């Protein structure tokens, strides 16, 4: 078993080589020193996906559609069948 190095990059490379070699339990020892990095990256990815789904839901158009009643569609006024004219006023002279 190789010695644990002070460099995280070397430890990850060693752990990856051990995983390829078929020793997953031993490779865990090399990754454990930096497990907080892996957990924070995974947590950040989960948080990012949640925030993106929330922002997609709360977009302006969708929010307007979900929370405001639909607009009323007024039918065009029908034209009168009979045209009404005002009587002509006569000029008194």
C-alpha positions in Angstrom: 0.0 0.0 0.0 1.5 3.4 -1.0 2.0 6.1 1.6 -0.6 8.9 2.0 0.8 12.1 0.5 0.3 15.7 1.6 -0.9 16.7 -1.8 -4.6 16.1 -2.5 -4.0 15.7 -6.2 -1.5 12.9 -5.6 -4.0 11.2 -3.2 -6.8 11.4 -5.7 -4.5 9.9 -8.4 -3.5 7.1 -6.1 -7.1 6.5 -5.1 -8.1 6.4 -8.8 -5.4 4.0 -9.6 -6.5 1.8 -6.7 -10.1 1.9 -7.9 -9.0 0.8 -11.4 -7.0 -1.9 -9.8 -10.0 -3.3 -8.0 -9.4 -2.1 -4.4 -12.3 0.3 -3.6 -11.9 -0.1 0.2 -8.3 0.9 0.1 -8.9 3.9 -2.2 -11.3 5.3 0.3 -8.5 5.9 2.7 -6.8 8.3 0.2 -10.0 10.2 -0.5 -11.1 10.5 3.2 -8.8 13.4 3.9 -10.6 15.5 1.4 -14.1 14.1 1.9 -15.5 17.5 2.8 -14.6 18.7 -0.7 -16.5 15.8 -2.3 -19.5 16.4 0.0 -19.5 20.1 -0.7 -19.4 19.6 -4.4 -22.2 17.1 -4.3 -24.3 19.4 -2.1 -23.6 22.3 -4.4 -24.8 20.3 -7.4 -28.0 19.3 -5.6 -28.6 22.9 -4.4 -28.0 24.2 -7.9 -30.5 21.8 -9.4 -33.1 22.7 -6.8 -32.6 26.5 -7.4 -32.9 26.1 -11.1 -36.1 24.2 -10.8 -37.5 26.8 -8.5 -36.5 29.6 -10.8 -38.0 27.8 -13.8 -41.3 27.5 -11.9 -41.3 31.1 -10.7 -40.6 32.7 -14.1 -42.6 35.7 -14.8 -44.8 34.2 -17.5 -45.5 31.0 -15.7 -46.1 32.8 -12.4 -48.5 35.2 -14.2 -50.4 32.3 -15.7 -50.6 30.4 -12.4 -51.6 33.2 -10.1 -53.7 35.6 -12.2 -57.1 34.7 -13.6 -57.3 34.3 -17.3 -58.1 37.4 -19.3 -61.7 37.9 -20.5 -62.1 37.7 -24.2 -64.9 40.0 -25.3 -66.8 39.1 -28.4 -66.9 41.9 -30.9 -70.1 43.8 -30.8 -72.6 42.8 -33.4 -73.6 45.4 -35.9 -77.2 46.6 -35.7 -79.4 45.3 -38.4 -81.2 48.6 -38.6 -79.3 51.8 -38.9 -80.6 54.5 -36.7 -80.3 58.0 -38.0 -80.9 61.2 -36.1 -83.6 63.4 -37.5 -82.3 66.3 -39.5 -82.8 69.7 -37.9 -84.3 72.3 -40.1 -82.8 75.7 -40.3 -85.4 78.3 -39.4 -84.7 81.4 -41.5 
